Amino acid sequence: MLIILCAFTLSSCSGSKASEMFETAKFEELQNNREHATELYEEIVKKYPDSEQAKKAKERLSELKQKK
């Protein structure tokens, strides 16, 4: 039971961190700092590949590459 609780707690924390990073990346985009936004989106995809934020980050990366 303790192992399940620990796993749940860790997954919740990582989801929270991915969400925070995604929000920061969006803010960087709004500030026209595409380079930093791109770095953050790539980090989300690398560190949290199965998260909803990774899916969204991939979409944003695709959009940013089209705008170049």
C-alpha positions in Angstrom: 0.0 0.0 0.0 2.8 2.4 0.8 4.5 1.7 -2.5 1.3 2.6 -4.3 0.9 5.8 -2.3 4.5 6.8 -3.0 4.1 6.1 -6.8 1.0 8.2 -6.9 2.6 11.0 -5.0 5.6 11.0 -7.3 3.5 10.9 -10.5 1.4 13.8 -9.2 4.5 15.9 -8.6 5.9 15.2 -12.0 2.6 16.2 -13.6 2.7 19.4 -11.6 6.2 20.1 -12.7 5.4 19.4 -16.4 2.4 21.8 -16.1 4.6 24.5 -14.5 7.1 24.1 -17.3 4.5 24.2 -20.0 3.0 27.4 -18.5 6.5 29.0 -18.4 7.1 28.0 -22.0 3.8 29.5 -23.1 4.8 32.7 -21.3 8.1 32.7 -23.0 6.3 32.5 -26.3 4.2 35.5 -25.4 7.4 37.4 -24.6 8.7 36.5 -28.1 11.4 34.3 -26.5 10.9 31.4 -28.9 14.4 30.0 -28.2 13.7 29.5 -24.5 10.2 28.3 -25.1 11.5 25.7 -27.5 14.1 24.5 -24.9 11.3 24.2 -22.3 9.0 22.3 -24.6 11.8 19.9 -25.6 12.6 19.3 -22.0 9.0 18.5 -21.2 8.9 16.0 -24.0 12.2 14.4 -22.8 11.4 14.3 -19.1 7.6 13.6 -19.2 7.0 11.8 -22.5 3.8 10.2 -21.4 2.2 13.3 -20.0 -0.6 15.4 -21.5 1.8 18.4 -21.4 4.3 16.4 -23.6 1.6 16.0 -26.2 0.8 19.7 -26.1 4.5 20.6 -26.1 5.0 18.5 -29.3 2.2 20.5 -30.9 3.8 23.8 -29.9 7.2 22.7 -31.2 5.6 21.9 -34.5 4.0 25.3 -34.6 7.2 27.1 -33.7 9.2 25.3 -36.4 6.6 26.3 -39.0 6.9 30.0 -38.0 10.7 30.1 -38.6 
